Amino acid sequence: MLASLFLIGAFVTTPQMSVQAASQSIVEESAGGMTQAVNRMIGGIASYARWPDGSPAANRLMCVVGTPRLAPRMAPETPGQGSISVRLTSAARVTADCDILFLGRMPVADRRQLIAWVRGRPVLTITDDDAACIYGAMFCLNSHATSLSFSVNLDAIGRGPLRVDPRVLRIGSGQGGA
């Protein structure tokens, strides 16, 4: 079973962005443990987001572009009611009905194009191929030997109409999450 664990990470500031990191889950050692941890984390992150119409993450569409590094089978688990549907697509075929954009391994040019496309749109961006969060995704997953962590790119969040609950930001800044 996955155990939630909030181990506070470092607050990092660069000239171009502000990133907060927080460790989130211990990964079960069984087969599929990392995939399960990634899917729970994505669902958890999405549950902290609110779209401009005020609605939560329930019943959203996640478009997966590229090849995920940490989870070969994407099926986010949302806490409570609702679900996140998954569509595998290419960078050229991403459409406006994508509420969440998951960026796996892909050419840098495609990643830049997609990040530019989502600016100003109510699209939650998550990646597992940029642990330092330097390419512009809002949330960046990173695996460790027995845990999974994420970084928060405050600049990317601040550029769009999507709102993220301050509790997830406080987890990263070391102020606690409750």
C-alpha positions in Angstrom: 0.0 0.0 0.0 1.2 3.5 -0.7 1.7 5.7 2.3 1.4 9.4 1.9 4.3 11.2 3.3 5.0 14.9 3.1 8.7 15.4 3.3 9.5 19.0 2.6 12.0 19.7 -0.1 13.9 22.8 -0.9 12.7 26.1 -2.3 14.6 26.9 -5.4 14.6 30.2 -7.3 16.2 30.8 -10.7 16.1 34.0 -12.7 13.4 32.5 -15.0 11.2 30.7 -12.5 10.4 29.8 -9.0 10.2 26.1 -8.2 9.1 24.4 -5.0 9.7 20.7 -4.4 7.9 18.3 -2.1 8.2 14.6 -1.6 4.8 13.0 -1.7 4.7 9.2 -1.7 6.6 6.1 -0.7 6.6 3.7 -3.6 5.5 0.1 -2.9 8.2 -2.4 -3.9 5.9 -4.7 -5.8 5.5 -4.9 -9.5 3.7 -1.8 -10.7 4.4 0.1 -7.5 5.8 3.1 -9.3 3.0 3.2 -11.9 0.4 3.1 -9.0 2.3 5.9 -7.2 2.4 8.1 -10.4 -1.3 7.6 -11.1 -2.2 8.5 -7.5 0.1 11.5 -7.5 -1.4 12.8 -10.8 -4.9 12.4 -9.4 -3.9 14.1 -6.2 -2.3 17.0 -8.0 -5.3 17.4 -10.3 -7.6 17.4 -7.2 -5.8 20.6 -6.0 -6.6 22.4 -9.3 -9.7 24.5 -10.2 -10.6 25.4 -13.7 -11.9 29.0 -14.5 -15.5 27.8 -14.3 -14.8 26.9 -10.6 -15.1 23.2 -11.3 -12.7 20.6 -9.8 -10.6 18.0 -11.5 -13.5 15.4 -11.7 -14.4 14.2 -15.2 -11.4 15.7 -17.0 -9.4 14.6 -20.0 -5.7 14.0 -19.7 -3.8 14.0 -23.0 -0.5 12.1 -22.8 2.2 13.2 -25.3 5.5 11.4 -25.6 6.5 8.3 -23.7 6.0 8.5 -19.9 9.2 7.5 -18.1 7.7 6.4 -14.8 4.4 4.8 -15.6 3.8 2.7 -18.7 0.0 2.7 -18.0 -1.5 6.0 -17.3 -4.8 5.8 -15.3 -4.9 8.7 -12.7 -6.8 7.9 -9.5 -8.8 10.8 -8.3 -9.7 11.1 -4.6 -13.4 11.2 -4.1 -15.8 11.2 -7.0 -15.1 11.7 -10.7 -12.4 10.4 -13.0 -9.7 11.5 -15.4 -9.9 9.9 -18.8 -6.7 9.4 -20.7 -6.0 9.9 -24.4 -2.6 9.1 -26.0 -1.8 11.6 -28.7 1.1 13.3 -30.5 2.3 16.9 -30.0 0.8 17.8 -33.4 -2.6 16.4 -32.5 -3.2 18.0 -29.0 -6.6 19.7 -29.0 -8.4 22.2 -26.9 -10.5 19.5 -25.1 -7.4 18.4 -23.2 -7.8 19.6 -19.5 -4.5 18.0 -18.4 -1.4 17.6 -20.5 1.0 15.0 -19.4 4.4 15.3 -21.1 6.6 12.2 -21.3 9.9 11.9 -23.2 9.7 13.9 -26.4 11.9 16.1 -28.5 12.6 19.5 -26.9 11.1 21.4 -29.8 7.7 19.6 -29.3 7.8 20.3 -25.5 8.5 24.0 -26.1 5.7 24.1 -28.6 3.2 22.5 -26.2 4.2 24.7 -23.3 3.8 27.8 -25.5 0.4 26.5 -26.6 -1.0 26.1 -23.1 0.0 29.5 -21.8 -3.1 31.4 -21.1 -5.3 28.3 -21.4 -6.9 26.4 -18.5 -4.7 23.3 -18.9 -2.8 21.6 -16.1 0.7 20.5 -17.2 2.5 17.6 -15.6 5.7 15.9 -16.7 8.0 13.0 -15.6 10.8 14.0 -18.0 11.9 17.2 -16.4 12.6 16.7 -12.6 14.0 20.3 -12.3 10.9 21.8 -13.9 13.0 24.0 -16.2 11.0 23.5 -19.4 7.7 25.1 -18.2 5.4 22.4 -16.9 3.4 23.3 -13.8 4.2 20.0 -11.9 7.3 17.8 -12.5 7.5 14.3 -11.1 10.8 12.7 -10.0 11.5 9.2 -8.8 13.9 8.2 -6.1 14.9 4.8 -4.9 11.8 4.3 -2.7 9.7 7.5 -3.2 8.1 9.7 -5.8 8.3 13.5 -5.5 7.1 16.5 -7.4 8.2 20.1 -8.0 5.9 23.0 -8.5 6.7 25.6 -11.1 5.0 28.7 -9.6 5.7 30.9 -12.7 4.0 28.4 -15.0 1.0 28.2 -12.7 0.8 32.0 -12.4 0.7 32.5 -16.2 -2.6 30.8 -16.8 -6.2 30.9 -15.6 -6.0 27.6 -13.8 -5.9 28.0 -10.0 -4.0 25.6 -7.7 -5.1 25.3 -4.0 -2.5 27.1 -1.9 -2.1 24.1 0.4 -0.2 22.2 -2.3 2.1 25.3 -2.7 2.6 25.4 1.1 3.7 21.8 1.1 6.5 22.7 -1.2 7.5 25.9 0.7 7.9 24.0 4.0 4.8 25.5 5.7 2.8 22.3 5.8 -0.2 21.2 3.9 -3.1 21.1 6.3 
